[in-house]
Amino acid sequence: MTAFQIWTICWQVAVFLTPLLLGVAVLWLKSQFVTKADAITERNRVDASITAVRQDLKTETNRLDGALVQQKGERDSRYESVKDRLADHEGRIKAAETEHASPPTRHSLSNSIATMQGGLHSVGKSVDGLRDQMNAQSADLRRQMETLNGYLHAIIEKHIQ
C-alpha cells in the first residue's frame, strides 16, 4: 500500500468521524451550560423558596412584635409600680429628715408628754371601769351563789326530815 492509499483511507475515516466527534463535543458542551428553560425553572424554584422564607419571616416578625409589646407593657407596669413606691419612700424620707433636722424643743417634748399622759390617763380610766364592772359582777355572782346554797340547804333539810 502506498502512502496515497493510506492517506485516502484515513481521509475517508476522518471525514466520517470528525462530524461525529464535533457533534458529541457540542452535545457535551451543551450539557455543561445552563439552558434558558433550565434557568427559568431554577428562577421559579428560587422565587418560590424566597416567597416562603419571606412569609415565614413576616409571621415570625409579627410574633416577635406581639411578644415585645407584651414585654414592654409588663416592663412599663413594673416601672410605674417601682416609681410609685420610690416616690412614697422619698416622701417618708423627706418627712423623717425634716422631723429630725433639728433637735426637739422643750415645748414639742412637753406637748408629746402631755399627749401620752392623756392617753395613759384614758387607759387607766378604762382599766378602773373594767375593775369596777368585774367587782360588781363578782358581787352578783356571790349573791347568786349564796342564794343557790340556801336553796340547796333547804332542799337537803327537807329530804332529810
Summary of the structure (lengths in Angstrom):
residues: 161
radius of gyration: 57.4
end to end distance: 180.4
largest distance: 181.5
contacts: 300
relative contact order: 0.02
helix: 93%
strand: 0%
